[in-house]
Amino acid sequence: MPQTPAPKAPRPKHDPLIFDPKGGMARLRAIMRALRDPDTGCPWDIEQDFASIARYTIEEAYEVADAIEREDMGELKKELGDLLLQSVFHAQIAEDKGLFNFEDVADGISDKMLARHPHVFGNESRDKSAEQQTRDWEAIKAAERANSGARGTLDDVALGLPALMRAEKLQKRAARVGFDWPDIENVTDKIVEEAQELAQARATLTQAEVEEEYGDLLFVMANLGRHLGLDPEVSLRAANDKFTRRFKGVEAKLAALGKTPAQSNLEQMDRLWDEVKREEKAKPE
C-alpha cells in the first residue's frame, strides 16, 4: 500500500501587523522578529550574526550612494529601505543576544543629535556660518571621544572604511593637532618623491616592498585631495565613470568597424580613445 505522506507542519500564526501595508516601521520590525524566531523563522536569517551581514550593510550603503549619483529617486526609495532593513536586522540580533534593542539605537542617535545641535535644541545662537558650525561640530565630537575613553588622536577612525576614505579621515584627524604640511607644494613634492621611489622599487625590491611604496603613493594622493578641498572617493568615482564612458565609446567605434577590442590592438584603441575624448569636449555644455 502506498504510504500516506506526513502532514505538513502548520504555518505559525503571525502578528496581523505584518500584513498591514501601512504598518510602517512597526511592521518592518515585526517582520524581522518573525524571521529571527528560533522555532518558526527563516533558517538563513536565524543563522546570521553581526559579522555575517556586515558586508551586506556596506553594499546597501553604496547602493544608496549610487542611486543618489544617478538621481534615480524611485531606486533611492528602494535602496533606503534595504539600508533600513540592515539597521533593523543588526538591532534584532542585538536584542536576541540581550545586548540592546532598536529603541536603544534610536534613543542613542536622538541624544547625539540633540547634543551636537545646541544652536537648535539648546541655548546657543543660530547666528553662525556653516563653517563655524562645522568647527563647533568637530569640537563637540572631540569632547565625545575624550569622554568615551579614546586617548589617541586616531583611536576611533573606523577600520572598516574603504581604504581611500580611511586615509582621508586619518589625515584630517592628524591635521587637527597640527600634523600636516603647511602648503600644497609640500604635498606635490612628496608625490614626486614617492613616485620616484616606486619606480626604483620595481627593479630592486621585493613585491611586498613594492606594494608598500605603492601604498605610500596612494596615501599622499589622498592627502593632495584633502589640501585641494576635494573628496578623493568622489573624485575617483568620477574618474571611473569617465573611463567606463570613454571605453564604451571605443567599443562602439570598433563595433562600427565590425571589430571587438580583442580583435583590435592598443594603437587602434588609443586612437579611437582620443577621438572619443575630442567628441566629448566638442559637445555643448
C-alpha distance (Angstrom), angle and dihedral (degrees) to the residues before:
residue distance angle dihedral
M1 . . .
P2 3.79 . .
Q3 3.75 114.2 .
T4 3.77 118.3 -111.7
P5 3.80 109.5 -119.4
A6 3.77 114.7 -114.3
P7 3.80 112.6 -100.8
K8 3.77 115.0 -102.2
A9 3.77 117.0 -110.7
P10 3.79 110.6 -101.1
R11 3.76 116.0 -104.9
P12 3.80 113.1 -105.2
K13 3.77 118.3 -103.9
H14 3.78 109.1 -109.2
D15 3.77 133.0 -154.9
P16 3.85 106.9 -91.8
L17 3.80 86.9 -130.8
I18 3.81 88.3 74.1
F19 3.79 90.6 67.5
D20 3.81 96.2 43.5
P21 3.85 106.0 110.2
K22 3.81 89.2 -156.1
G23 3.79 96.1 45.0
G24 3.80 93.6 114.3
M25 3.79 120.7 -175.9
A26 3.80 94.6 -10.8
R27 3.81 89.5 55.8
L28 3.80 93.1 51.8
R29 3.79 91.7 50.5
A30 3.82 91.2 48.2
I31 3.81 89.6 52.1
M32 3.80 91.3 51.5
R33 3.81 91.9 48.7
A34 3.81 88.9 52.2
L35 3.79 92.6 48.4
R36 3.81 90.9 50.9
D37 3.80 95.6 44.9
P38 3.84 104.1 127.5
D39 3.82 93.0 -142.5
T40 3.79 105.3 36.7
G41 3.79 106.1 14.1
C42 3.80 133.7 100.7
P43 3.83 112.9 -69.4
W44 3.81 92.4 -138.7
D45 3.80 94.8 50.3
I46 3.79 91.1 45.8
E47 3.81 91.7 54.3
Q48 3.81 95.8 52.5
D49 3.80 125.3 103.1
F50 3.80 135.1 -179.5
A51 3.80 94.0 -83.3
S52 3.80 96.5 46.2
I53 3.82 94.5 55.8
A54 3.81 98.0 35.7
R55 3.80 92.1 93.8
Y56 3.81 90.5 52.7
T57 3.80 89.2 52.7
I58 3.79 90.3 53.7
E59 3.81 92.1 46.3
E60 3.80 92.0 51.4
A61 3.80 91.8 51.0
Y62 3.80 89.9 53.8
E63 3.79 91.2 47.8
V64 3.81 88.9 54.5
A65 3.81 88.9 52.4
D66 3.80 90.3 47.8
A67 3.81 92.7 53.0
I68 3.82 90.2 49.5
E69 3.79 91.8 49.5
R70 3.81 90.6 50.5
E71 3.84 89.9 45.3
D72 3.80 89.5 -130.1
M73 3.79 103.1 152.0
G74 3.80 94.9 -179.8
E75 3.79 89.7 55.1
L76 3.80 91.1 43.2
K77 3.81 90.6 57.9
K78 3.81 90.4 53.1
E79 3.80 94.4 44.6
L80 3.80 92.3 49.0
G81 3.80 87.0 54.1
D82 3.80 90.5 51.7
L83 3.80 90.3 50.0
L84 3.80 91.7 47.2
L85 3.80 88.7 52.3
Q86 3.80 89.1 57.2
S87 3.82 91.2 55.2
V88 3.80 90.7 48.5
F89 3.83 90.5 46.9
H90 3.81 93.2 52.4
A91 3.81 91.7 45.3
Q92 3.82 91.4 50.5
I93 3.82 91.5 50.7
A94 3.81 88.3 51.2
E95 3.80 91.5 49.0
D96 3.80 90.8 49.3
K97 3.81 88.2 53.9
G98 3.80 92.9 46.9
L99 3.82 92.9 -116.4
F100 3.82 103.6 116.6
N101 3.80 138.8 -45.5
F102 3.79 139.4 -129.4
E103 3.82 92.9 -89.4
D104 3.81 89.0 56.4
V105 3.81 89.7 52.5
A106 3.82 92.8 48.6
D107 3.81 92.7 45.2
G108 3.79 91.3 48.2
I109 3.79 95.2 53.7
S110 3.82 90.6 42.6
D111 3.81 90.9 54.1
K112 3.80 89.6 48.4
M113 3.81 92.7 51.9
L114 3.80 91.3 50.3
A115 3.80 91.8 49.5
R116 3.80 93.4 47.1
H117 3.81 95.1 48.9
P118 3.81 105.6 51.5
H119 3.82 88.1 148.1
V120 3.83 88.6 63.9
F121 3.82 104.7 30.6
G122 3.81 100.4 22.4
N123 3.79 140.9 42.8
E124 3.81 99.7 -76.9
S125 3.79 120.1 113.0
R126 3.80 119.2 -102.9
D127 3.81 88.4 -147.9
K128 3.80 96.2 106.8
S129 3.80 136.5 105.7
A130 3.79 124.5 -107.4
E131 3.81 87.7 -109.5
Q132 3.80 91.6 54.6
Q133 3.79 90.4 47.5
T134 3.81 89.7 52.3
R135 3.81 90.2 52.7
D136 3.80 91.0 47.8
W137 3.82 90.2 48.3
E138 3.81 90.8 53.4
A139 3.80 91.2 47.9
I140 3.81 91.1 52.2
K141 3.82 90.7 48.2
A142 3.81 90.5 50.2
A143 3.81 89.9 52.8
E144 3.81 90.0 48.9
R145 3.81 90.6 51.9
A146 3.80 90.8 50.0
N147 3.80 91.4 50.1
S148 3.82 91.1 48.5
G149 3.79 91.5 58.1
A150 3.80 97.5 -106.4
R151 3.80 103.5 147.9
G152 3.79 106.0 172.3
T153 3.79 121.8 71.3
L154 3.81 91.4 -121.8
D155 3.82 98.6 35.4
D156 3.80 100.1 114.3
V157 3.81 102.7 34.4
A158 3.80 99.1 126.9
L159 3.80 116.0 -107.0
G160 3.80 92.4 -152.1
L161 3.81 96.2 63.0
P162 3.81 119.1 112.5
A163 3.81 106.1 -88.0
L164 3.81 96.0 -114.1
M165 3.80 92.4 49.3
R166 3.81 91.6 46.2
A167 3.82 90.9 50.4
E168 3.80 89.9 55.8
K169 3.82 92.6 47.9
L170 3.82 92.4 48.1
Q171 3.80 90.2 51.3
K172 3.81 93.3 46.9
R173 3.78 90.9 50.1
A174 3.82 92.4 49.5
A175 3.81 90.8 46.6
R176 3.81 90.4 58.3
V177 3.81 89.7 66.7
G178 3.82 93.7 44.3
F179 3.81 100.2 -94.7
D180 3.79 96.9 131.5
W181 3.79 141.0 100.8
P182 3.82 111.0 -95.3
D183 3.81 95.9 -133.6
I184 3.78 142.2 14.1
E185 3.82 94.0 -106.2
N186 3.80 89.7 68.8
V187 3.78 89.2 54.5
T188 3.80 95.2 49.1
D189 3.83 90.2 46.9
K190 3.80 88.6 53.6
I191 3.82 90.5 50.0
V192 3.82 90.2 55.0
E193 3.81 90.0 47.8
E194 3.81 93.8 49.4
A195 3.83 92.3 45.7
Q196 3.80 90.6 52.5
E197 3.80 91.2 48.4
L198 3.80 89.7 50.7
A199 3.82 92.1 50.7
Q200 3.80 90.5 50.1
A201 3.80 92.4 44.5
R202 3.80 91.6 60.6
A203 3.77 90.4 68.2
T204 3.79 102.3 36.7
L205 3.81 111.5 25.6
T206 3.80 138.4 68.2
Q207 3.79 120.7 -99.0
A208 3.81 89.5 -103.9
E209 3.79 90.6 54.5
V210 3.81 91.5 46.9
E211 3.80 88.2 52.4
E212 3.79 89.9 52.2
E213 3.81 92.2 51.9
Y214 3.80 90.5 47.6
G215 3.81 89.9 51.7
D216 3.80 90.0 51.3
L217 3.80 90.2 53.8
L218 3.82 92.4 49.7
F219 3.80 90.3 48.3
V220 3.81 92.3 54.0
M221 3.81 91.0 45.8
A222 3.82 88.1 56.7
N223 3.79 87.9 51.5
L224 3.80 90.8 52.4
G225 3.81 89.2 55.3
R226 3.79 90.0 52.6
H227 3.82 92.0 51.0
L228 3.80 89.8 48.9
G229 3.81 90.9 51.2
L230 3.81 91.4 -113.9
D231 3.79 131.2 132.5
P232 3.83 105.8 -124.0
E233 3.80 92.0 -154.0
V234 3.81 92.5 52.9
S235 3.80 91.9 44.5
L236 3.79 92.9 51.1
R237 3.82 91.9 46.8
A238 3.80 88.7 53.2
A239 3.80 90.4 49.8
N240 3.81 89.8 49.5
D241 3.80 90.2 51.5
K242 3.80 91.8 48.3
F243 3.80 92.4 49.6
T244 3.81 91.1 48.4
R245 3.81 92.3 48.6
R246 3.80 94.0 47.9
F247 3.78 95.1 44.0
K248 3.79 89.5 52.0
G249 3.80 86.6 52.3
V250 3.81 89.4 54.2
E251 3.82 90.1 49.6
A252 3.82 90.4 50.5
K253 3.80 91.7 51.8
L254 3.81 91.0 47.9
A255 3.80 90.4 48.9
A256 3.81 89.0 54.4
L257 3.80 86.4 57.1
G258 3.80 91.1 48.7
K259 3.81 93.4 -107.7
T260 3.79 140.7 115.4
P261 3.80 124.8 -147.0
A262 3.80 89.3 -102.5
Q263 3.84 88.7 57.6
S264 3.81 92.5 49.9
N265 3.80 133.2 63.8
L266 3.79 135.9 -125.8
E267 3.82 94.1 -99.7
Q268 3.81 92.9 55.5
M269 3.81 94.2 42.7
D270 3.80 91.0 47.8
R271 3.80 90.2 52.9
L272 3.79 91.7 49.3
W273 3.81 89.9 46.8
D274 3.81 89.2 57.7
E275 3.80 89.3 49.4
V276 3.80 91.4 53.0
K277 3.83 90.5 49.4
R278 3.82 92.1 50.7
E279 3.80 91.3 48.2
E280 3.81 91.4 50.3
K281 3.78 92.7 50.4
A282 3.81 91.6 46.8
K283 3.80 92.2 56.8
P284 3.82 114.4 101.9
E285 3.80 115.6 -109.7
